[in-house]
């Protein structure tokens, strides 16, 4: 197993972390944001290296090219063949640039969809690892149909007849994360965040001051606890004391145990039952009011 400490010496988190087992419950929303962005926090390939044996990566969308911000491939998870798909930020400067800081372009989403359909063809469960600030908003991405690629993924994922488990491991940024997140089960690591917009962007829009990001983080209800209470995630995955970056092996084991529970719960469901359950799950989300006037 790779150890995340190989990326460099351990450093104190940017957030002033409470200590002890109750630390996660005591952290503010902004501290969760800082931990989700910690420079040594494990990324998708770290977890894949720990949990997926014989991972064979698949490249390209067969339309435009390959997107290194999204990694996809078949492998074996605890004796079960799965398709693993993850958003990859990179750690060193060169890799971050290569991975576009984990912000996928349309070809990344189309590659993910191509591999999901391949997994469905062979009856393999799909596991997605969400970790992105958001879809890349650049001119080239827009020219190649960024919005359509995300919308197409949502449409197609709703109808996949194999189990789909989505796990937010770091930053779940807006539609860029949701495009891989329409799972039968949605799990979230306890120090991850998942929101419709980044706190900085939210603050810039609402208060015209990105410096109020901490205030925005509290308002966005983006922590795992908030989202579990709102019924948007099914299970919170515990992390080692101090965060996942403190012990990759333990973090991967905890994630793997949660993933195994979810796969076991879905194993006996038929394709039609999986589709119906997935659609029913997402239809329940949100609050709706009827205007009587």
PAVOBA-936012 format. One line per 3 residues: number of its first residue (from 1); their letters; for each residue x, y, z of N, C-alpha, C. Coordinates in nm, 2 decimals, always signed. Layout:
residues N
NUM) a) X/Y/Z/X/Y/Z/X/Y/Z  ... $
This chain:
residues 293
1) xxx) +0.08/-0.12/+0.00/+0.00/+0.00/+0.00/+0.09/+0.13/+0.00  +0.04/+0.23/-0.07/+0.12/+0.35/-0.07/+0.08/+0.43/+0.05  +0.18/+0.50/+0.11/+0.15/+0.58/+0.23/+0.15/+0.73/+0.18 $
4) xxx) +0.04/+0.80/+0.22/+0.03/+0.94/+0.18/+0.14/+1.03/+0.23  +0.21/+0.98/+0.33/+0.32/+1.07/+0.39/+0.43/+1.07/+0.29  +0.44/+0.99/+0.19/+0.54/+0.99/+0.09/+0.54/+1.12/+0.01 $
7) xxx) +0.42/+1.19/+0.01/+0.41/+1.31/-0.06/+0.49/+1.43/+0.01  +0.54/+1.40/+0.13/+0.62/+1.51/+0.20/+0.60/+1.49/+0.35  +0.68/+1.57/+0.43/+0.67/+1.56/+0.57/+0.53/+1.61/+0.62 $
10) xxx) +0.49/+1.55/+0.73/+0.36/+1.59/+0.79/+0.37/+1.73/+0.83  +0.26/+1.80/+0.81/+0.24/+1.94/+0.85/+0.11/+1.96/+0.92  +0.10/+2.06/+1.00/-0.02/+2.09/+1.07/-0.13/+2.13/+0.97 $
13) xxx) -0.25/+2.09/+0.99/-0.36/+2.14/+0.90/-0.37/+2.29/+0.91  -0.42/+2.35/+0.80/-0.45/+2.49/+0.80/-0.55/+2.53/+0.90  -0.65/+2.43/+0.93/-0.75/+2.46/+1.03/-0.69/+2.42/+1.17 $
16) xxx) -0.74/+2.49/+1.27/-0.70/+2.45/+1.41/-0.79/+2.34/+1.45  -0.74/+2.22/+1.44/-0.82/+2.10/+1.45/-0.84/+2.06/+1.60  -0.96/+2.04/+1.64/-0.98/+1.99/+1.78/-0.93/+1.84/+1.78 $
19) xxx) -0.89/+1.80/+1.90/-0.83/+1.67/+1.91/-0.93/+1.57/+1.98  -0.90/+1.44/+1.95/-0.98/+1.34/+2.01/-1.09/+1.29/+1.92  -1.16/+1.18/+1.97/-1.26/+1.12/+1.89/-1.38/+1.21/+1.85 $
22) xxx) -1.41/+1.31/+1.93/-1.52/+1.40/+1.90/-1.48/+1.51/+1.81  -1.36/+1.51/+1.76/-1.30/+1.62/+1.69/-1.39/+1.66/+1.57  -1.43/+1.56/+1.49/-1.51/+1.59/+1.37/-1.64/+1.67/+1.40 $
25) xxx) -1.70/+1.63/+1.51/-1.83/+1.69/+1.55/-1.81/+1.83/+1.60  -1.68/+1.86/+1.64/-1.66/+2.00/+1.70/-1.60/+2.09/+1.59  -1.57/+2.04/+1.47/-1.51/+2.13/+1.37/-1.62/+2.21/+1.31 $
28) xxx) -1.59/+2.33/+1.27/-1.68/+2.42/+1.20/-1.68/+2.38/+1.05  -1.78/+2.43/+0.98/-1.79/+2.40/+0.84/-1.67/+2.44/+0.76  -1.61/+2.55/+0.80/-1.49/+2.60/+0.73/-1.37/+2.51/+0.75 $
31) xxx) -1.36/+2.46/+0.88/-1.26/+2.37/+0.91/-1.27/+2.24/+0.82  -1.39/+2.20/+0.80/-1.41/+2.08/+0.71/-1.37/+2.11/+0.57  -1.39/+2.23/+0.53/-1.35/+2.27/+0.39/-1.20/+2.27/+0.38 $
34) xxx) -1.13/+2.32/+0.48/-0.98/+2.32/+0.48/-0.93/+2.18/+0.49  -0.99/+2.09/+0.56/-0.95/+1.95/+0.57/-0.97/+1.88/+0.44  -1.09/+1.91/+0.37/-1.12/+1.85/+0.24/-1.01/+1.89/+0.14 $
37) xxx) -0.95/+2.00/+0.16/-0.85/+2.06/+0.06/-0.71/+2.03/+0.11  -0.69/+1.96/+0.22/-0.56/+1.95/+0.28/-0.46/+1.90/+0.17  -0.34/+1.95/+0.16/-0.25/+1.91/+0.05/-0.21/+1.77/+0.06 $
40) xxx) -0.22/+1.70/+0.17/-0.18/+1.56/+0.18/-0.30/+1.47/+0.19  -0.42/+1.52/+0.17/-0.54/+1.44/+0.18/-0.54/+1.33/+0.06  -0.57/+1.21/+0.09/-0.57/+1.10/-0.01/-0.66/+1.14/-0.12 $
43) xxx) -0.62/+1.10/-0.25/-0.70/+1.12/-0.36/-0.75/+0.99/-0.42  -0.82/+0.99/-0.53/-0.88/+0.87/-0.58/-0.78/+0.76/-0.60  -0.67/+0.79/-0.67/-0.57/+0.69/-0.70/-0.50/+0.63/-0.57 $
46) xxx) -0.50/+0.71/-0.47/-0.45/+0.65/-0.34/-0.54/+0.54/-0.29  -0.67/+0.57/-0.29/-0.77/+0.47/-0.24/-0.77/+0.35/-0.34  -0.76/+0.38/-0.47/-0.77/+0.27/-0.57/-0.65/+0.18/-0.55 $
49) xxx) -0.53/+0.24/-0.52/-0.41/+0.16/-0.50/-0.42/+0.07/-0.38  -0.49/+0.11/-0.27/-0.51/+0.04/-0.15/-0.62/-0.07/-0.16  -0.72/-0.04/-0.24/-0.84/-0.13/-0.23/-0.87/-0.21/-0.36 $
52) xxx) -0.82/-0.16/-0.47/-0.86/-0.23/-0.60/-0.74/-0.30/-0.66  -0.74/-0.44/-0.66/-0.63/-0.52/-0.71/-0.65/-0.53/-0.86  -0.53/-0.53/-0.92/-0.53/-0.55/-1.07/-0.60/-0.44/-1.15 $
55) xxx) -0.59/-0.31/-1.09/-0.66/-0.20/-1.16/-0.60/-0.18/-1.30  -0.68/-0.18/-1.40/-0.64/-0.17/-1.54/-0.71/-0.04/-1.59  -0.64/+0.06/-1.61/-0.70/+0.19/-1.65/-0.74/+0.20/-1.79 $
58) xxx) -0.85/+0.26/-1.82/-0.91/+0.28/-1.95/-0.90/+0.43/-1.98  -0.85/+0.45/-2.10/-0.83/+0.59/-2.15/-0.92/+0.63/-2.26  -0.95/+0.76/-2.27/-1.01/+0.82/-2.39/-1.16/+0.80/-2.39 $
61) xxx) -1.23/+0.90/-2.46/-1.37/+0.90/-2.47/-1.42/+0.86/-2.61  -1.33/+0.83/-2.70/-1.36/+0.79/-2.83/-1.44/+0.90/-2.91  -1.43/+1.03/-2.86/-1.49/+1.14/-2.93/-1.38/+1.25/-2.95 $
64) xxx) -1.31/+1.29/-2.84/-1.21/+1.39/-2.86/-1.07/+1.35/-2.81  -1.07/+1.29/-2.69/-0.93/+1.25/-2.63/-0.95/+1.20/-2.49  -0.84/+1.20/-2.42/-0.84/+1.16/-2.28/-0.83/+1.27/-2.19 $
67) xxx) -0.89/+1.26/-2.07/-0.88/+1.36/-1.96/-0.82/+1.30/-1.84  -0.70/+1.34/-1.80/-0.63/+1.28/-1.69/-0.70/+1.32/-1.55  -0.79/+1.42/-1.55/-0.86/+1.45/-1.43/-0.96/+1.35/-1.39 $
70) xxx) -0.99/+1.25/-1.48/-1.08/+1.14/-1.44/-1.01/+1.01/-1.48  -1.00/+0.92/-1.38/-0.94/+0.79/-1.40/-1.05/+0.68/-1.39  -1.04/+0.59/-1.48/-1.14/+0.48/-1.49/-1.07/+0.35/-1.51 $
73) xxx) -1.13/+0.24/-1.46/-1.07/+0.11/-1.49/-1.14/+0.00/-1.41  -1.12/-0.12/-1.47/-1.17/-0.24/-1.40/-1.07/-0.29/-1.30  -1.11/-0.36/-1.20/-1.03/-0.42/-1.10/-1.11/-0.50/-1.00 $
76) xxx) -1.04/-0.56/-0.90/-1.10/-0.65/-0.81/-1.10/-0.58/-0.67  -1.22/-0.56/-0.61/-1.23/-0.51/-0.48/-1.28/-0.62/-0.39  -1.19/-0.67/-0.30/-1.22/-0.78/-0.21/-1.29/-0.90/-0.27 $
79) xxx) -1.24/-0.94/-0.39/-1.28/-1.05/-0.46/-1.40/-1.03/-0.55  -1.44/-0.90/-0.56/-1.56/-0.87/-0.65/-1.51/-0.78/-0.76  -1.53/-0.81/-0.89/-1.49/-0.73/-1.00/-1.58/-0.60/-1.00 $
82) xxx) -1.51/-0.49/-1.01/-1.59/-0.36/-1.01/-1.52/-0.27/-1.12  -1.60/-0.16/-1.16/-1.55/-0.05/-1.23/-1.53/+0.06/-1.14  -1.40/+0.11/-1.13/-1.37/+0.22/-1.04/-1.35/+0.34/-1.12 $
85) xxx) -1.41/+0.45/-1.08/-1.40/+0.58/-1.15/-1.37/+0.69/-1.05  -1.27/+0.76/-1.07/-1.24/+0.87/-0.97/-1.19/+1.00/-1.03  -1.22/+1.10/-0.96/-1.16/+1.23/-1.00/-1.03/+1.25/-0.93 $
88) xxx) -0.93/+1.29/-1.01/-0.79/+1.29/-0.95/-0.73/+1.43/-0.96  -0.70/+1.49/-0.85/-0.64/+1.63/-0.84/-0.49/+1.63/-0.87  -0.42/+1.53/-0.83/-0.27/+1.54/-0.84/-0.22/+1.61/-0.71 $
91) xxx) -0.09/+1.58/-0.69/-0.03/+1.63/-0.56/+0.08/+1.73/-0.59  +0.19/+1.69/-0.66/+0.29/+1.79/-0.70/+0.25/+1.88/-0.81  +0.32/+1.99/-0.82/+0.27/+2.09/-0.92/+0.26/+2.04/-1.06 $
94) xxx) +0.35/+1.96/-1.11/+0.35/+1.91/-1.24/+0.22/+1.82/-1.26  +0.20/+1.73/-1.16/+0.08/+1.64/-1.17/-0.05/+1.72/-1.16  -0.05/+1.82/-1.08/-0.17/+1.90/-1.06/-0.21/+1.97/-1.20 $
97) xxx) -0.10/+2.02/-1.26/-0.13/+2.08/-1.40/-0.18/+1.97/-1.49  -0.11/+1.86/-1.49/-0.15/+1.75/-1.58/-0.29/+1.70/-1.56  -0.33/+1.70/-1.43/-0.47/+1.66/-1.39/-0.57/+1.77/-1.40 $
100) xxx) -0.52/+1.89/-1.43/-0.61/+2.01/-1.44/-0.67/+2.04/-1.30  -0.59/+2.01/-1.19/-0.63/+2.04/-1.06/-0.76/+1.96/-1.02  -0.79/+1.85/-1.09/-0.91/+1.77/-1.06/-1.03/+1.83/-1.12 $
103) xxx) -1.02/+1.92/-1.22/-1.14/+1.98/-1.28/-1.16/+1.91/-1.42  -1.26/+1.82/-1.43/-1.27/+1.75/-1.56/-1.33/+1.84/-1.67  -1.28/+1.80/-1.79/-1.34/+1.86/-1.91/-1.45/+1.76/-1.97 $
106) xxx) -1.52/+1.80/-2.07/-1.62/+1.71/-2.12/-1.57/+1.57/-2.16  -1.45/+1.56/-2.21/-1.40/+1.43/-2.24/-1.38/+1.34/-2.12  -1.36/+1.40/-2.00/-1.35/+1.32/-1.88/-1.49/+1.26/-1.84 $
109) xxx) -1.59/+1.34/-1.85/-1.72/+1.28/-1.82/-1.77/+1.18/-1.93  -1.73/+1.21/-2.05/-1.77/+1.11/-2.16/-1.69/+0.98/-2.15  -1.57/+0.99/-2.10/-1.49/+0.87/-2.07/-1.55/+0.79/-1.96 $
112) xxx) -1.59/+0.86/-1.86/-1.66/+0.80/-1.74/-1.79/+0.73/-1.79  -1.86/+0.79/-1.87/-1.99/+0.73/-1.92/-1.96/+0.61/-2.00  -1.86/+0.62/-2.09/-1.82/+0.51/-2.17/-1.79/+0.38/-2.09 $
115) xxx) -1.71/+0.41/-1.98/-1.67/+0.29/-1.90/-1.79/+0.25/-1.81  -1.88/+0.33/-1.77/-2.00/+0.29/-1.70/-2.09/+0.20/-1.79  -2.10/+0.23/-1.91/-2.18/+0.15/-2.00/-2.11/+0.02/-2.02 $
118) xxx) -1.98/+0.02/-2.03/-1.90/-0.11/-2.04/-1.92/-0.19/-1.92  -1.92/-0.13/-1.80/-1.95/-0.21/-1.67/-2.09/-0.27/-1.68  -2.18/-0.19/-1.73/-2.32/-0.24/-1.73/-2.32/-0.36/-1.83 $
121) xxx) -2.25/-0.36/-1.94/-2.25/-0.46/-2.04/-2.20/-0.59/-1.97  -2.10/-0.58/-1.88/-2.05/-0.70/-1.82/-2.10/-0.73/-1.68  -2.20/-0.65/-1.64/-2.27/-0.68/-1.51/-2.18/-0.65/-1.39 $
124) xxx) -2.09/-0.55/-1.40/-2.00/-0.51/-1.29/-2.05/-0.39/-1.22  -2.05/-0.39/-1.08/-2.09/-0.28/-1.01/-1.99/-0.16/-1.04  -2.04/-0.04/-1.02/-1.96/+0.08/-1.05/-1.94/+0.16/-0.92 $
127) xxx) -1.82/+0.20/-0.89/-1.78/+0.28/-0.77/-1.72/+0.41/-0.82  -1.78/+0.52/-0.78/-1.72/+0.65/-0.82/-1.67/+0.72/-0.70  -1.56/+0.79/-0.71/-1.49/+0.86/-0.61/-1.49/+1.01/-0.65 $
130) xxx) -1.56/+1.09/-0.57/-1.59/+1.23/-0.60/-1.48/+1.32/-0.53  -1.41/+1.40/-0.61/-1.31/+1.49/-0.54/-1.27/+1.59/-0.65  -1.35/+1.70/-0.66/-1.32/+1.80/-0.76/-1.38/+1.94/-0.71 $
133) xxx) -1.31/+2.05/-0.73/-1.36/+2.18/-0.70/-1.48/+2.21/-0.79  -1.49/+2.14/-0.91/-1.60/+2.16/-1.00/-1.56/+2.13/-1.14  -1.65/+2.12/-1.23/-1.61/+2.10/-1.37/-1.53/+2.22/-1.42 $
136) xxx) -1.44/+2.19/-1.52/-1.36/+2.30/-1.57/-1.44/+2.40/-1.65  -1.43/+2.53/-1.61/-1.52/+2.63/-1.68/-1.45/+2.70/-1.79  -1.34/+2.65/-1.85/-1.27/+2.72/-1.95/-1.34/+2.72/-2.08 $
139) xxx) -1.29/+2.80/-2.17/-1.35/+2.82/-2.30/-1.35/+2.69/-2.38  -1.24/+2.62/-2.38/-1.23/+2.50/-2.46/-1.33/+2.39/-2.41  -1.35/+2.39/-2.28/-1.45/+2.29/-2.22/-1.59/+2.33/-2.27 $
142) xxx) -1.62/+2.46/-2.27/-1.76/+2.50/-2.31/-1.78/+2.47/-2.46  -1.67/+2.49/-2.54/-1.68/+2.47/-2.68/-1.71/+2.32/-2.71  -1.66/+2.23/-2.63/-1.68/+2.09/-2.65/-1.80/+2.03/-2.58 $
145) xxx) -1.88/+2.12/-2.52/-2.01/+2.08/-2.47/-2.01/+2.03/-2.32  -1.95/+2.11/-2.23/-1.94/+2.07/-2.09/-2.08/+2.05/-2.03  -2.17/+2.14/-2.05/-2.30/+2.12/-1.99/-2.37/+2.00/-2.04 $
148) xxx) -2.36/+1.98/-2.17/-2.43/+1.86/-2.23/-2.37/+1.73/-2.18  -2.24/+1.73/-2.16/-2.17/+1.61/-2.11/-2.22/+1.57/-1.97  -2.23/+1.68/-1.88/-2.28/+1.65/-1.75/-2.42/+1.61/-1.75 $
151) xxx) -2.50/+1.67/-1.82/-2.65/+1.64/-1.83/-2.66/+1.50/-1.89  -2.59/+1.46/-1.99/-2.59/+1.33/-2.05/-2.56/+1.22/-1.94  -2.45/+1.25/-1.86/-2.42/+1.15/-1.76/-2.53/+1.13/-1.66 $
154) xxx) -2.60/+1.24/-1.62/-2.71/+1.22/-1.52/-2.82/+1.14/-1.58  -2.85/+1.17/-1.71/-2.96/+1.10/-1.78/-2.92/+0.95/-1.79  -2.80/+0.92/-1.83/-2.76/+0.78/-1.85/-2.74/+0.70/-1.72 $
157) xxx) -2.69/+0.77/-1.62/-2.66/+0.70/-1.49/-2.79/+0.67/-1.42  -2.90/+0.74/-1.45/-3.03/+0.71/-1.39/-3.08/+0.58/-1.43  -3.03/+0.53/-1.55/-3.09/+0.41/-1.61/-2.99/+0.29/-1.61 $
160) xxx) -2.88/+0.30/-1.55/-2.78/+0.19/-1.54/-2.84/+0.08/-1.46  -2.83/-0.04/-1.51/-2.89/-0.16/-1.44/-2.79/-0.24/-1.37  -2.69/-0.17/-1.31/-2.59/-0.23/-1.22/-2.58/-0.14/-1.10 $
163) xxx) -2.54/-0.20/-0.98/-2.52/-0.12/-0.86/-2.42/+0.00/-0.89  -2.46/+0.11/-0.83/-2.37/+0.23/-0.85/-2.35/+0.29/-0.71  -2.23/+0.29/-0.66/-2.20/+0.35/-0.53/-2.11/+0.48/-0.55 $
166) xxx) -2.16/+0.59/-0.51/-2.08/+0.72/-0.52/-2.03/+0.76/-0.38  -1.90/+0.79/-0.37/-1.84/+0.82/-0.25/-1.77/+0.96/-0.26  -1.81/+1.05/-0.18/-1.74/+1.18/-0.18/-1.62/+1.17/-0.08 $
169) xxx) -1.50/+1.18/-0.14/-1.38/+1.16/-0.05/-1.31/+1.29/-0.02  -1.34/+1.40/-0.08/-1.28/+1.53/-0.06/-1.37/+1.64/-0.09  -1.35/+1.71/-0.20/-1.44/+1.82/-0.24/-1.54/+1.76/-0.34 $
172) xxx) -1.67/+1.78/-0.31/-1.77/+1.75/-0.40/-1.83/+1.88/-0.46  -1.77/+1.93/-0.57/-1.80/+2.06/-0.62/-1.91/+2.06/-0.73  -2.03/+2.10/-0.69/-2.14/+2.13/-0.78/-2.16/+2.02/-0.88 $
175) xxx) -2.21/+2.06/-1.01/-2.24/+1.96/-1.11/-2.12/+1.88/-1.15  -2.00/+1.93/-1.13/-1.88/+1.86/-1.16/-1.86/+1.73/-1.09  -1.91/+1.73/-0.96/-1.91/+1.61/-0.88/-2.04/+1.53/-0.91 $
178) xxx) -2.15/+1.60/-0.92/-2.28/+1.53/-0.93/-2.28/+1.45/-1.06  -2.21/+1.49/-1.16/-2.20/+1.41/-1.29/-2.15/+1.27/-1.27  -2.09/+1.24/-1.16/-2.05/+1.10/-1.13/-2.11/+1.05/-1.00 $
181) xxx) -2.21/+1.13/-0.95/-2.26/+1.10/-0.82/-2.40/+1.05/-0.80  -2.46/+1.01/-0.91/-2.60/+0.96/-0.91/-2.60/+0.81/-0.87  -2.58/+0.78/-0.75/-2.56/+0.64/-0.71/-2.69/+0.59/-0.64 $
184) xxx) -2.70/+0.46/-0.64/-2.80/+0.39/-0.55/-2.77/+0.42/-0.41  -2.64/+0.43/-0.38/-2.60/+0.47/-0.24/-2.49/+0.58/-0.26  -2.51/+0.69/-0.18/-2.42/+0.80/-0.18/-2.35/+0.80/-0.04 $
187) xxx) -2.22/+0.78/-0.04/-2.15/+0.78/+0.09/-2.06/+0.91/+0.09  -2.02/+0.95/+0.21/-1.94/+1.07/+0.23/-1.84/+1.05/+0.35  -1.72/+1.08/+0.32/-1.62/+1.08/+0.43/-1.65/+1.19/+0.53 $
190) xxx) -1.62/+1.18/+0.65/-1.67/+1.27/+0.75/-1.61/+1.41/+0.74  -1.49/+1.42/+0.68/-1.43/+1.56/+0.66/-1.44/+1.60/+0.52  -1.52/+1.54/+0.43/-1.54/+1.58/+0.30/-1.65/+1.69/+0.30 $
193) xxx) -1.66/+1.76/+0.19/-1.76/+1.86/+0.17/-1.83/+1.84/+0.04  -1.96/+1.88/+0.03/-2.03/+1.85/-0.10/-2.13/+1.97/-0.11  -2.12/+2.05/-0.21/-2.21/+2.16/-0.22/-2.23/+2.21/-0.36 $
196) xxx) -2.33/+2.29/-0.38/-2.37/+2.34/-0.52/-2.27/+2.44/-0.57  -2.19/+2.50/-0.48/-2.09/+2.61/-0.52/-1.98/+2.61/-0.41  -1.87/+2.66/-0.45/-1.76/+2.67/-0.35/-1.80/+2.79/-0.25 $
199) xxx) -1.75/+2.78/-0.13/-1.78/+2.89/-0.03/-1.73/+3.03/-0.08  -1.61/+3.03/-0.15/-1.56/+3.15/-0.20/-1.65/+3.21/-0.31  -1.69/+3.13/-0.40/-1.78/+3.18/-0.51/-1.92/+3.22/-0.45 $
202) xxx) -1.97/+3.15/-0.36/-2.09/+3.18/-0.30/-2.08/+3.32/-0.23  -1.98/+3.34/-0.15/-1.96/+3.47/-0.08/-1.94/+3.58/-0.18  -1.87/+3.56/-0.30/-1.85/+3.66/-0.40/-1.99/+3.70/-0.46 $
205) xxx) -2.08/+3.61/-0.47/-2.21/+3.63/-0.53/-2.30/+3.70/-0.43  -2.31/+3.64/-0.31/-2.41/+3.69/-0.22/-2.37/+3.82/-0.15  -2.24/+3.83/-0.11/-2.19/+3.94/-0.03/-2.09/+4.03/-0.11 $
208) xxx) -2.06/+3.99/-0.24/-1.97/+4.05/-0.32/-1.83/+4.06/-0.25  -1.80/+3.96/-0.17/-1.67/+3.96/-0.10/-1.64/+3.81/-0.07  -1.54/+3.76/-0.15/-1.50/+3.62/-0.14/-1.43/+3.60/+0.00 $
211) xxx) -1.39/+3.71/+0.07/-1.33/+3.69/+0.20/-1.43/+3.64/+0.30  -1.56/+3.64/+0.27/-1.66/+3.59/+0.36/-1.69/+3.44/+0.34  -1.59/+3.37/+0.29/-1.61/+3.23/+0.25/-1.65/+3.15/+0.38 $
214) xxx) -1.59/+3.18/+0.49/-1.62/+3.10/+0.61/-1.77/+3.12/+0.65  -1.83/+3.24/+0.63/-1.97/+3.26/+0.66/-2.05/+3.18/+0.56  -2.01/+3.18/+0.43/-2.08/+3.11/+0.33/-2.08/+2.96/+0.35 $
217) xxx) -1.96/+2.91/+0.40/-1.95/+2.76/+0.43/-2.06/+2.72/+0.53  -2.08/+2.80/+0.63/-2.18/+2.77/+0.73/-2.32/+2.77/+0.67  -2.35/+2.86/+0.58/-2.48/+2.87/+0.53/-2.51/+2.76/+0.42 $
220) xxx) -2.41/+2.71/+0.36/-2.43/+2.61/+0.25/-2.46/+2.47/+0.30  -2.45/+2.45/+0.43/-2.48/+2.31/+0.48/-2.40/+2.20/+0.40  -2.27/+2.22/+0.39/-2.19/+2.13/+0.30/-2.12/+2.02/+0.37 $
223) xxx) -2.13/+2.00/+0.51/-2.06/+1.90/+0.58/-2.14/+1.77/+0.57  -2.07/+1.66/+0.60/-2.13/+1.53/+0.59/-2.25/+1.52/+0.69  -2.23/+1.57/+0.81/-2.34/+1.57/+0.90/-2.46/+1.64/+0.85 $
226) xxx) -2.44/+1.76/+0.80/-2.55/+1.84/+0.74/-2.63/+1.76/+0.63  -2.55/+1.70/+0.54/-2.61/+1.63/+0.43/-2.68/+1.50/+0.47  -2.63/+1.44/+0.57/-2.69/+1.32/+0.62/-2.83/+1.36/+0.68 $
229) xxx) -2.83/+1.47/+0.76/-2.96/+1.51/+0.82/-3.06/+1.55/+0.71  -3.01/+1.60/+0.60/-3.10/+1.64/+0.49/-3.14/+1.53/+0.40  -3.09/+1.41/+0.43/-3.12/+1.29/+0.35/-3.05/+1.29/+0.21 $
232) xxx) -2.94/+1.36/+0.20/-2.87/+1.36/+0.07/-2.76/+1.26/+0.06  -2.71/+1.21/+0.17/-2.61/+1.11/+0.17/-2.67/+0.99/+0.26  -2.63/+0.87/+0.23/-2.68/+0.76/+0.31/-2.59/+0.72/+0.42 $
235) xxx) -2.46/+0.74/+0.42/-2.37/+0.70/+0.52/-2.25/+0.79/+0.53  -2.21/+0.82/+0.65/-2.09/+0.90/+0.68/-1.98/+0.80/+0.71  -1.87/+0.81/+0.64/-1.75/+0.72/+0.66/-1.66/+0.78/+0.76 $
238) xxx) -1.63/+0.72/+0.87/-1.54/+0.78/+0.97/-1.39/+0.79/+0.91  -1.32/+0.88/+0.96/-1.18/+0.90/+0.93/-1.09/+0.88/+1.05  -0.96/+0.86/+1.03/-0.87/+0.85/+1.14/-0.86/+0.98/+1.21 $
241) xxx) -0.83/+0.98/+1.34/-0.82/+1.11/+1.42/-0.73/+1.21/+1.34  -0.78/+1.33/+1.33/-0.70/+1.43/+1.26/-0.73/+1.44/+1.11  -0.79/+1.34/+1.05/-0.83/+1.34/+0.91/-0.76/+1.22/+0.83 $
244) xxx) -0.81/+1.20/+0.71/-0.77/+1.09/+0.63/-0.62/+1.10/+0.60  -0.57/+1.22/+0.59/-0.43/+1.24/+0.55/-0.33/+1.19/+0.66  -0.38/+1.16/+0.78/-0.29/+1.12/+0.89/-0.27/+0.97/+0.88 $
247) xxx) -0.35/+0.89/+0.82/-0.33/+0.75/+0.81/-0.41/+0.69/+0.69  -0.34/+0.69/+0.57/-0.41/+0.64/+0.45/-0.46/+0.50/+0.46  -0.38/+0.41/+0.52/-0.42/+0.27/+0.53/-0.55/+0.26/+0.61 $
250) xxx) -0.56/+0.32/+0.73/-0.68/+0.32/+0.81/-0.80/+0.38/+0.73  -0.77/+0.49/+0.67/-0.88/+0.56/+0.60/-0.93/+0.47/+0.49  -0.84/+0.40/+0.42/-0.88/+0.32/+0.31/-0.96/+0.20/+0.36 $
253) xxx) -0.92/+0.14/+0.47/-0.99/+0.03/+0.53/-1.13/+0.07/+0.57  -1.15/+0.19/+0.63/-1.28/+0.24/+0.67/-1.37/+0.26/+0.55  -1.31/+0.32/+0.44/-1.38/+0.34/+0.32/-1.42/+0.20/+0.26 $
256) xxx) -1.33/+0.11/+0.25/-1.35/-0.02/+0.20/-1.46/-0.09/+0.27  -1.47/-0.08/+0.40/-1.57/-0.15/+0.48/-1.71/-0.09/+0.45  -1.72/+0.04/+0.43/-1.84/+0.10/+0.40/-1.89/+0.06/+0.26 $
259) xxx) -1.79/+0.06/+0.17/-1.82/+0.02/+0.03/-1.87/-0.12/+0.02  -1.81/-0.21/+0.10/-1.85/-0.35/+0.10/-1.99/-0.36/+0.15  -2.03/-0.29/+0.26/-2.16/-0.29/+0.31/-2.27/-0.25/+0.20 $
262) xxx) -2.24/-0.15/+0.13/-2.33/-0.10/+0.03/-2.34/-0.19/-0.08  -2.23/-0.25/-0.13/-2.24/-0.35/-0.24/-2.32/-0.47/-0.19  -2.30/-0.52/-0.07/-2.38/-0.63/-0.02/-2.53/-0.60/-0.02 $
265) xxx) -2.56/-0.48/+0.02/-2.70/-0.44/+0.03/-2.77/-0.44/-0.11  -2.69/-0.42/-0.22/-2.75/-0.41/-0.35/-2.74/-0.53/-0.44  -2.66/-0.63/-0.39/-2.62/-0.74/-0.47/-2.74/-0.82/-0.53 $
268) xxx) -2.85/-0.84/-0.45/-2.96/-0.92/-0.49/-3.07/-0.85/-0.56  -3.05/-0.72/-0.59/-3.15/-0.64/-0.66/-3.14/-0.66/-0.81  -3.25/-0.67/-0.88/-3.25/-0.68/-1.02/-3.21/-0.54/-1.09 $
271) xxx) -3.18/-0.55/-1.22/-3.15/-0.42/-1.29/-3.27/-0.32/-1.28  -3.39/-0.37/-1.29/-3.51/-0.28/-1.29/-3.52/-0.22/-1.14  -3.50/-0.30/-1.05/-3.51/-0.26/-0.91/-3.40/-0.15/-0.88 $
274) xxx) -3.28/-0.17/-0.93/-3.17/-0.07/-0.91/-3.21/+0.06/-0.97  -3.26/+0.06/-1.09/-3.30/+0.18/-1.16/-3.41/+0.25/-1.09  -3.52/+0.18/-1.05/-3.63/+0.24/-0.97/-3.58/+0.29/-0.84 $
277) xxx) -3.50/+0.22/-0.77/-3.45/+0.27/-0.64/-3.37/+0.39/-0.65  -3.28/+0.40/-0.76/-3.20/+0.52/-0.78/-3.28/+0.64/-0.81  -3.38/+0.62/-0.90/-3.46/+0.74/-0.94/-3.55/+0.78/-0.82 $
280) xxx) -3.60/+0.69/-0.75/-3.68/+0.72/-0.63/-3.60/+0.80/-0.53  -3.48/+0.76/-0.51/-3.39/+0.82/-0.41/-3.37/+0.97/-0.44  -3.34/+1.00/-0.57/-3.32/+1.14/-0.61/-3.44/+1.22/-0.62 $
283) xxx) -3.56/+1.16/-0.65/-3.68/+1.23/-0.65/-3.72/+1.28/-0.51  -3.68/+1.21/-0.41/-3.72/+1.25/-0.27/-3.64/+1.37/-0.22  -3.53/+1.40/-0.29/-3.45/+1.51/-0.24/-3.51/+1.65/-0.26 $
286) xxx) -3.49/+1.73/-0.17/-3.54/+1.87/-0.18/-3.68/+1.89/-0.11  -3.71/+2.01/-0.09/-3.84/+2.05/-0.04/-3.92/+2.13/-0.14  -4.05/+2.09/-0.15/-4.13/+2.16/-0.26/-4.26/+2.21/-0.19 $
289) xxx) -4.30/+2.33/-0.24/-4.42/+2.40/-0.18/-4.51/+2.43/-0.30  -4.64/+2.41/-0.28/-4.73/+2.45/-0.38/-4.79/+2.59/-0.36  -4.78/+2.67/-0.46/-4.83/+2.81/-0.45/-4.98/+2.80/-0.47 $
292) xx) -5.06/+2.84/-0.36/-5.20/+2.83/-0.37/-5.27/+2.96/-0.43  -5.19/+3.06/-0.45/-5.24/+3.19/-0.51/-5.25/+3.19/-0.66 $
